[in-house]
Amino acid sequence: MNAKELTLNIAVNLGRLCRWSMEGRRARVDQFLAETEGFVKALELAPKSDRFMPTYEWFKKDFEVLSHNVQMDANWAESMLTWANILTHRASLT
């Protein structure tokens, strides 16, 4: 997969993580966090444009914190959904 495809896959998973955290489905949250971490690792190795790098670095730091401090609440879910939206829009910059 190229950087754009990986970014969009991450964005879709973040949307799912938002929904499942609000539904209290911890097993699904854990499953998709693991899958998303795999996409993030693949994106690390993929060629990315200079225009995308600031967003990528910001996301990578935020996702590291969020994925290691899962809160099944509205604030955590909103952070995931916010990143899903940002990455969907910025995928074209990859």
Buried (B, 14 or more C-beta within 10 A) or exposed (E): EEBBBBBBBBBBBBBBBBBBBBEEBEEBBBBBBEBBBBBBEBBEEBEBEEEBEEBBEEBEEBBEEBBEEBEBEEEBBEBBBEBBEBBBEBBEBB
